[in-house]
Amino acid sequence: MSPSAPQTEIGASQAPIHMTGERLAVEIAAPGSVYRGTRFDWTAFITQVTLDGKHTFCVLESFAPGQGTGGIGLCNEFGNQKVIGYSEAQPGESYPKLGIGLLERDDADDYNFFRSHTIKQPFPIRVEAAPEKVVFVVEPVECRGYAVRLTKTVTVKSNCLKIAYQLENTGQKPIHTHEYCHNFVGIDQHPIGPDYRLHLPYPIKVETPPQTPRRMNQDVVIDGENVTLRAIPQMPFFFLPQGFSKSEGPQWELTHQPSGVGMREYDDFAPEHIAVWGTTHVISAEVYISNDIEPGETQRWSRSYEFFD
């Protein structure tokens, strides 16, 4: 890190971090300020992106107090289905949740990311902020042989936002988890409905999880490579697109068709799987990456977002 750039520790400042580029203004919540939950990574918690001073993209997971899990905008999560060390921990013991800290296993039930869990020890987080580059470093805390250093670098250039990730396994046990960015998006706060089109770079085949009622997807229309809606959905929808692969172009593109405003995500990795979730005011395409890291090894990957009108 540059010794001349300002650095802060977690909790030292509650003020948001602002980044500016030629066309983008980006607001990032200081770690542990806006969000102190146990689902999403506290670092690079991007609460708003504004294009050309007029178009916004980030929205709340839920507008209803007490509902949802606290997501906003571009926020990522490690291990919602593959949590490090949870199955080995006994009730009352700790397990690491990357980007947050050591959590306590409350009972003998399976892990549920919708639940709030007890934080026994937050990870130390250092932040180095500059107008066009912010670096977050989450230092490892050893937990029964698991220890990981997470570094995330956020940069802006023209109409592009890039998040680069680095996971260093500093422990004695291998790391097996996955990561995705939830992307709570609603362009210029327009309701989700027929005006939106989600484009994927392949013919879409859909797998609906068995536990998901079909009526949750009644407003969703799959037509070749495009996902649209017949109406504003009356309840949340969720499905798993099949047929994906690593793409040199965008992994997905969301457009508000009347205005032509939209955003795309480019990834430098092969997806583990992809999910699409949405409700009345937000739609989210989630691209998962598998994290399998032996002791002493490091994994790097990046997501780049392009915003356009």
C-alpha positions as CSV (number, residue, x, y, z in Angstrom):
1,M,0.0,0.0,0.0
2,S,1.1,3.5,-0.6
3,P,2.3,5.2,2.6
4,S,0.9,8.6,1.4
5,A,-2.7,7.4,1.0
6,P,-5.1,7.7,4.0
7,Q,-5.7,4.4,5.8
8,T,-8.4,3.6,8.3
9,E,-9.2,0.7,10.6
10,I,-12.7,-0.8,10.9
11,G,-14.9,1.3,13.0
12,A,-12.5,4.3,12.8
13,S,-14.8,6.2,10.4
14,Q,-18.5,5.9,9.6
15,A,-18.3,8.3,6.6
16,P,-18.9,6.6,3.2
17,I,-16.0,6.3,0.8
18,H,-16.5,8.3,-2.5
19,M,-14.8,7.4,-5.8
20,T,-15.0,9.5,-8.9
21,G,-14.1,8.8,-12.5
22,E,-14.7,10.5,-15.8
23,R,-18.3,9.3,-15.9
24,L,-19.0,7.4,-12.7
25,A,-19.5,8.4,-9.0
26,V,-19.4,5.5,-6.7
27,E,-20.3,5.4,-3.0
28,I,-19.0,2.6,-0.8
29,A,-20.0,2.1,2.8
30,A,-17.2,2.1,5.4
31,P,-16.8,-1.5,6.7
32,G,-19.1,-2.0,9.6
33,S,-21.1,1.2,9.2
34,V,-24.2,0.8,7.0
35,Y,-24.0,-3.0,7.1
36,R,-23.1,-5.1,10.2
37,G,-24.9,-8.3,9.3
38,T,-23.6,-11.9,9.0
39,R,-24.4,-12.6,5.3
40,F,-22.6,-10.1,3.1
41,D,-18.9,-9.2,3.0
42,W,-18.4,-5.9,4.8
43,T,-15.7,-4.7,2.3
44,A,-16.4,-3.0,-1.0
45,F,-20.1,-2.7,0.0
46,I,-21.1,-0.5,-2.9
47,T,-24.3,1.4,-2.1
48,Q,-24.6,3.6,-5.2
49,V,-23.2,4.0,-8.7
50,T,-24.2,7.1,-10.6
51,L,-23.5,7.5,-14.4
52,D,-23.0,10.9,-15.9
53,G,-24.5,12.5,-12.8
54,K,-28.1,11.4,-13.5
55,H,-28.5,7.6,-13.8
56,T,-28.5,5.4,-10.7
57,F,-28.3,1.6,-10.4
58,C,-28.1,0.5,-6.7
59,V,-31.2,-0.2,-4.6
60,L,-32.1,-1.7,-1.3
61,E,-32.8,-5.5,-1.0
62,S,-36.1,-4.6,0.7
63,F,-37.9,-1.3,1.4
64,A,-39.8,-2.9,4.3
65,P,-38.2,-2.5,7.7
66,G,-37.1,-5.7,9.2
67,Q,-37.4,-7.7,5.9
68,G,-34.5,-9.1,3.9
69,T,-30.9,-9.5,5.0
70,G,-29.7,-6.0,4.6
71,G,-28.3,-6.1,1.1
72,I,-27.7,-2.9,-0.9
73,G,-26.4,-2.4,-4.4
74,L,-23.3,-4.4,-5.3
75,C,-22.5,-6.6,-2.3
76,N,-20.9,-10.0,-2.3
77,E,-21.0,-13.1,-0.1
78,F,-18.7,-16.0,0.5
79,G,-20.2,-19.4,1.1
80,N,-23.9,-19.0,1.3
81,Q,-24.0,-22.7,0.4
82,K,-20.5,-23.8,1.3
83,V,-19.5,-22.2,4.6
84,I,-15.9,-22.8,5.7
85,G,-15.7,-24.9,8.8
86,Y,-19.4,-24.9,9.8
87,S,-19.9,-28.6,9.6
88,E,-16.9,-29.2,11.9
89,A,-17.9,-26.7,14.5
90,Q,-20.0,-27.8,17.5
91,P,-22.7,-25.5,18.8
92,G,-21.0,-22.7,20.7
93,E,-17.8,-23.0,18.6
94,S,-16.6,-20.6,15.9
95,Y,-16.3,-20.8,12.2
96,P,-14.9,-18.1,9.7
97,K,-17.3,-16.1,7.5
98,L,-15.0,-14.4,4.9
99,G,-15.3,-10.6,4.9
100,I,-17.0,-10.5,8.3
101,G,-15.3,-12.5,11.1
102,L,-15.6,-15.5,13.3
103,L,-19.2,-16.5,13.8
104,E,-20.7,-18.8,16.4
105,R,-22.5,-21.9,15.5
106,D,-25.7,-21.4,17.4
107,D,-27.2,-24.9,17.2
108,A,-27.1,-28.2,15.4
109,D,-29.2,-27.1,12.4
110,D,-27.8,-26.7,8.9
111,Y,-26.3,-23.3,8.0
112,N,-28.9,-20.8,6.9
113,F,-27.7,-17.5,5.4
114,F,-31.1,-15.9,5.9
115,R,-30.6,-16.1,9.7
116,S,-28.6,-13.6,11.7
117,H,-25.7,-15.3,13.5
118,T,-23.5,-14.2,16.4
119,I,-20.3,-12.4,15.6
120,K,-17.7,-13.6,18.1
121,Q,-14.8,-11.6,16.6
122,P,-14.8,-9.3,13.6
123,F,-11.8,-9.6,11.3
124,P,-9.4,-6.7,11.3
125,I,-10.0,-4.6,8.2
126,R,-7.6,-1.9,6.7
127,V,-8.8,0.6,4.1
128,E,-6.7,2.7,1.7
129,A,-8.8,5.2,-0.2
130,A,-8.1,7.4,-3.1
131,P,-10.5,9.0,-5.6
132,E,-10.1,6.3,-8.3
133,K,-8.8,3.4,-6.2
134,V,-9.8,1.8,-2.9
135,V,-8.1,-1.2,-1.3
136,F,-9.6,-3.3,1.5
137,V,-7.4,-5.8,3.4
138,V,-9.1,-8.2,5.7
139,E,-6.5,-9.8,8.0
140,P,-6.7,-13.4,8.9
141,V,-7.7,-14.7,12.4
142,E,-6.9,-18.4,12.9
143,C,-9.9,-20.7,13.6
144,R,-9.2,-24.4,14.0
145,G,-6.6,-24.4,11.2
146,Y,-8.5,-22.0,8.9
147,A,-7.1,-18.6,8.1
148,V,-7.5,-16.4,5.0
149,R,-6.3,-12.9,4.0
150,L,-8.8,-11.2,1.7
151,T,-7.7,-8.2,-0.4
152,K,-10.2,-6.4,-2.6
153,T,-9.2,-3.5,-4.9
154,V,-11.9,-1.3,-6.4
155,T,-11.1,1.0,-9.3
156,V,-13.1,3.3,-11.6
157,K,-12.2,4.4,-15.1
158,S,-14.6,6.2,-17.5
159,N,-17.9,4.2,-17.3
160,C,-16.3,1.1,-15.8
161,L,-16.1,-0.2,-12.2
162,K,-13.7,-3.1,-11.5
163,I,-13.5,-5.2,-8.3
164,A,-10.3,-7.4,-8.1
165,Y,-10.3,-10.1,-5.4
166,Q,-7.4,-12.0,-3.8
167,L,-7.7,-14.8,-1.3
168,E,-4.5,-16.0,0.4
169,N,-4.8,-19.2,2.4
170,T,-2.5,-18.5,5.4
171,G,-3.9,-21.5,7.5
172,Q,-3.2,-25.2,7.7
173,K,-6.4,-26.5,6.1
174,P,-7.6,-26.1,2.5
175,I,-10.4,-23.6,1.7
176,H,-13.4,-24.9,-0.1
177,T,-16.1,-22.2,-0.6
178,H,-17.5,-20.0,-3.3
179,E,-18.2,-16.3,-3.9
180,Y,-20.8,-14.3,-5.8
181,C,-22.0,-10.6,-6.0
182,H,-25.7,-10.2,-5.4
183,N,-26.1,-7.1,-7.6
184,F,-29.3,-5.4,-6.1
185,V,-30.1,-3.4,-9.2
186,G,-33.0,-1.2,-10.2
187,I,-32.1,1.3,-12.9
188,D,-33.1,4.9,-12.0
189,Q,-35.5,3.2,-9.5
190,H,-37.9,2.1,-12.3
191,P,-40.0,-0.9,-11.1
192,I,-39.0,-4.3,-12.4
193,G,-41.4,-5.3,-15.1
194,P,-41.9,-5.4,-18.9
195,D,-39.5,-2.4,-19.4
196,Y,-36.5,-4.5,-18.4
197,R,-34.5,-7.1,-20.4
198,L,-31.8,-9.3,-18.9
199,H,-29.6,-10.7,-21.7
200,L,-27.3,-13.8,-21.2
201,P,-24.8,-14.8,-23.9
202,Y,-26.3,-18.2,-24.5
203,P,-29.7,-19.9,-25.0
204,I,-31.2,-20.1,-21.6
205,K,-32.4,-23.3,-20.1
206,V,-33.9,-23.0,-16.6
207,E,-33.5,-25.2,-13.6
208,T,-36.1,-24.3,-10.9
209,P,-35.0,-25.6,-7.5
210,P,-37.4,-28.2,-6.2
211,Q,-38.2,-26.2,-3.1
212,T,-39.2,-23.1,-5.1
213,P,-43.0,-23.0,-6.0
214,R,-43.6,-22.5,-9.8
215,R,-45.9,-19.7,-9.1
216,M,-43.0,-17.6,-8.0
217,N,-41.9,-17.6,-11.7
218,Q,-45.2,-17.0,-13.4
219,D,-44.2,-13.4,-14.6
220,V,-40.9,-14.5,-16.0
221,V,-40.5,-15.0,-19.8
222,I,-37.5,-16.9,-21.2
223,D,-37.0,-16.2,-24.9
224,G,-33.7,-17.6,-26.3
225,E,-31.0,-15.5,-24.7
226,N,-33.3,-13.0,-23.0
227,V,-35.2,-12.8,-19.8
228,T,-38.2,-10.4,-19.6
229,L,-41.3,-10.1,-17.4
230,R,-45.0,-9.9,-18.4
231,A,-45.8,-7.6,-15.5
232,I,-44.3,-6.2,-12.2
233,P,-43.8,-9.4,-10.2
234,Q,-46.2,-9.7,-7.3
235,M,-43.8,-11.9,-5.4
236,P,-40.1,-12.7,-5.6
237,F,-38.8,-15.0,-8.3
238,F,-35.7,-17.2,-8.5
239,F,-34.2,-19.6,-11.0
240,L,-30.9,-21.1,-12.1
241,P,-30.0,-20.5,-15.8
242,Q,-28.2,-23.5,-17.4
243,G,-25.8,-23.5,-20.4
244,F,-23.4,-20.9,-19.1
245,S,-19.6,-20.9,-19.7
246,K,-16.7,-18.5,-19.4
247,S,-17.5,-15.6,-21.7
248,E,-15.1,-13.1,-23.3
249,G,-18.0,-10.7,-23.5
250,P,-20.5,-9.7,-20.8
251,Q,-21.7,-12.5,-18.5
252,W,-25.0,-10.7,-18.3
253,E,-26.5,-7.4,-19.5
254,L,-29.5,-5.6,-17.9
255,T,-31.2,-2.8,-19.8
256,H,-34.1,-0.5,-19.0
257,Q,-35.4,-0.6,-22.6
258,P,-37.4,2.7,-22.8
259,S,-34.4,4.7,-21.7
260,G,-31.6,2.5,-23.1
261,V,-29.8,2.8,-19.7
262,G,-28.1,-0.4,-18.5
263,M,-25.2,-2.3,-17.1
264,R,-23.0,-5.3,-17.9
265,E,-20.8,-7.6,-15.9
266,Y,-17.5,-9.0,-17.3
267,D,-15.8,-11.8,-15.4
268,D,-12.3,-13.3,-15.9
269,F,-13.3,-16.7,-14.6
270,A,-15.5,-19.7,-15.5
271,P,-18.7,-19.6,-13.4
272,E,-19.5,-22.3,-10.9
273,H,-23.2,-21.6,-11.4
274,I,-25.5,-18.6,-12.1
275,A,-28.7,-17.6,-10.3
276,V,-31.3,-14.9,-11.1
277,W,-33.4,-13.4,-8.3
278,G,-35.8,-10.5,-8.4
279,T,-38.8,-8.8,-6.9
280,T,-40.9,-5.7,-7.5
281,H,-38.0,-3.2,-7.5
282,V,-34.8,-5.1,-8.0
283,I,-33.4,-7.8,-10.3
284,S,-30.1,-9.6,-9.6
285,A,-28.0,-11.8,-11.8
286,E,-25.5,-13.7,-9.6
287,V,-22.4,-15.2,-11.0
288,Y,-20.6,-17.7,-8.6
289,I,-17.0,-18.6,-8.6
290,S,-15.6,-21.7,-6.9
291,N,-12.8,-21.0,-4.3
292,D,-10.6,-24.1,-3.7
293,I,-7.3,-23.0,-2.2
294,E,-4.6,-25.2,-0.6
295,P,-2.5,-23.9,2.3
296,G,0.1,-21.4,1.1
297,E,-1.7,-20.8,-2.2
298,T,-3.5,-17.7,-3.5
299,Q,-6.5,-17.2,-5.8
300,R,-7.2,-14.1,-7.8
301,W,-10.2,-13.1,-9.9
302,S,-12.1,-10.0,-10.9
303,R,-15.5,-8.6,-11.9
304,S,-15.9,-5.5,-14.1
305,Y,-19.1,-3.6,-14.5
306,E,-19.8,-1.3,-17.5
307,F,-22.6,1.2,-17.2
308,F,-24.1,2.7,-20.3
309,D,-26.9,4.9,-21.7
